[in-house]
Structures are given as C-alpha cells and as structure tokens.
Amino acid sequence: NRRFAQCDGLPDVHRSANGFDFPNIFCFQTERGVRNDYTIMLGGNYVQLLDDDTAMPSPRQTVTVRRWLDDSLHLFYREHELQYTILLQKPKRNTNVPPKPKDNHPWRRRMVGNRQDQKGNIKRAAGTHFGLRPPFVPAANP
C-alpha cells in the first residue's frame, strides 16, 4: 500500500462545479424530426411545438429532446429551449378543398367547336363529336 499512498502535501486537483449546467449534462437525450404540422412523436405521444420568440425549426429539421433526472421534459433547437404542449390525440389533418370555379368562370365559357348560349350552356356544333369536325368529304355528282 505504500506504493499507491498519496502524500499529504498534494493540493486538491478537482475542478470547481461552478459554471456547469448539470441538468443538461446528466440527462437522457434524443433527437426527433419535426413534421409538417410542427409536431414530434415521442414515446407514442404527439408533442406540439408552440410558436414563441425563439427561432422555430422548419419541418424536417431535428430538435433535441432532453429528459432530466427529475423526469421533466425539455425540447431544444439550436440550444434554445422551445415551448411545447403534449397532445392527447393525433392532430387532425387540415382538409382545405380548393374552391370550385363559378359557372361564369372563363374556364367554362368556350371550348373548341362549341358554342355557348346566353345562359352559359354549352351547345355542341352540329355533326361534331367532342367539338371536332369530321374530315371533308366532297359531294358526289349524279
């Protein structure tokens, strides 16, 4: 034991703990990709990122998820903490249907070989099929 014994005259070589962020050092850390609706999937739950003053990640970028030892959850993007809320169910998809053009829209007015009456109804030209005329056939002389 004399070989490994330390002399009493050596100073303490430990560093000071001041200036270290221990909760962010001693934590469970993963990364998650942001979806188009600004949600991430974490442990079977959806987490909605809230818009605040810090920079928000764009869809398909990654955020860092840290679970501290006190079991609190913290989300970071470029070392800035993000605000979030945990959703109880899957977010509903936004179903925006493009507006249907009105009856007097220019797309509905004129087609090749067709005519339109005053009410806007399309009339086919006589003897045409889908607005196309048959090939010219000269009349036979008797």
C-alpha positions in Angstrom: 0.0 0.0 0.0 3.0 2.3 0.4 3.4 2.3 -3.3 0.0 3.8 -4.0 -0.3 6.0 -1.0 -0.6 9.8 -1.6 1.4 12.3 0.2 -0.4 14.7 2.5 1.2 17.7 0.8 -0.6 17.4 -2.6 -3.3 20.0 -3.4 -6.9 19.2 -4.3 -6.9 18.6 -8.1 -10.7 18.6 -8.5 -12.3 21.3 -10.6 -15.0 23.7 -9.3 -18.6 22.8 -10.2 -19.4 26.4 -10.8 -20.5 27.3 -14.3 -21.6 23.8 -15.4 -25.2 23.1 -16.3 -25.6 19.8 -14.6 -29.3 19.1 -15.5 -28.4 19.4 -19.2 -25.2 17.3 -18.7 -26.8 14.5 -16.8 -29.9 13.8 -18.8 -31.3 11.4 -21.3 -31.0 13.0 -24.8 -32.5 12.0 -28.1 -33.3 13.8 -31.4 -36.6 13.9 -33.2 -37.7 15.2 -36.6 -40.3 18.0 -36.9 -43.3 17.1 -39.0 -45.1 19.5 -41.3 -47.7 20.4 -38.6 -44.9 21.3 -36.1 -45.3 18.1 -34.0 -42.9 15.5 -33.0 -43.6 11.9 -32.0 -42.2 10.9 -28.5 -43.0 7.7 -26.8 -46.3 7.2 -28.6 -47.5 10.7 -27.9 -47.6 13.7 -30.1 -45.8 16.9 -28.9 -47.0 20.2 -30.4 -44.3 22.9 -30.7 -45.6 26.3 -29.8 -44.6 29.5 -31.5 -42.7 31.8 -29.3 -39.9 34.5 -29.6 -37.1 32.0 -30.2 -36.3 30.5 -33.6 -38.7 27.8 -34.6 -37.4 24.7 -36.5 -38.7 24.2 -40.0 -40.4 20.9 -40.9 -37.9 18.0 -41.4 -35.4 19.6 -39.1 -34.4 18.0 -35.8 -35.0 19.1 -32.3 -33.1 17.8 -29.2 -35.3 16.2 -26.6 -33.8 16.0 -23.1 -35.4 14.2 -20.2 -33.8 15.4 -17.0 -33.3 13.2 -14.0 -36.2 14.8 -12.2 -38.4 13.3 -15.1 -39.1 16.7 -16.7 -39.1 17.1 -20.5 -37.2 19.9 -22.3 -37.0 20.5 -26.0 -34.1 22.4 -27.6 -33.5 23.8 -31.1 -30.0 25.3 -31.6 -29.5 25.3 -27.8 -32.7 27.4 -27.3 -35.4 25.9 -25.2 -38.8 25.5 -27.1 -42.3 25.8 -25.6 -44.5 22.8 -26.2 -47.7 21.0 -25.2 -48.4 17.3 -25.2 -51.4 16.4 -27.3 -53.9 13.8 -26.0 -54.8 12.5 -29.5 -53.4 12.6 -33.1 -53.8 16.0 -34.6 -56.4 16.3 -37.3 -55.3 16.9 -40.9 -56.3 20.2 -42.4 -58.6 19.4 -45.3 -58.7 22.5 -47.4 -60.7 21.9 -50.5 -59.8 24.3 -53.4 -62.8 26.5 -54.3 -64.9 25.3 -57.3 -64.9 27.8 -60.2 -68.2 29.6 -60.6 -70.5 29.0 -63.6 -69.4 32.1 -65.4 -65.7 31.4 -64.9 -63.6 31.8 -68.2 -62.6 28.1 -68.0 -66.3 27.2 -68.5 -67.0 29.6 -71.3 -65.6 28.3 -74.6 -64.4 25.0 -76.0 -63.1 24.3 -79.5 -66.0 23.8 -81.9 -68.7 24.5 -79.3 -71.0 27.5 -78.8 -72.4 29.0 -75.7 -75.9 30.4 -75.4 -76.8 33.5 -73.4 -77.4 31.4 -70.2 -73.9 30.0 -70.4 -75.0 26.5 -71.5 -72.6 24.8 -73.9 -74.1 23.7 -77.2 -72.2 21.3 -79.5 -71.7 22.2 -83.1 -73.9 20.2 -85.4 -72.3 16.9 -86.6 -69.4 17.1 -84.3 -68.0 14.7 -81.8 -66.4 16.3 -78.8 -66.1 19.6 -80.7 -64.2 18.1 -83.6 -65.4 18.3 -87.2 -65.4 15.2 -89.4 -62.9 15.2 -92.4 -64.2 17.0 -95.5 -65.9 14.6 -98.0 -66.8 16.1 -101.4 -70.3 15.7 -102.6 -70.8 13.1 -105.3 -72.1 14.3 -108.7 -75.0 12.3 -110.2 
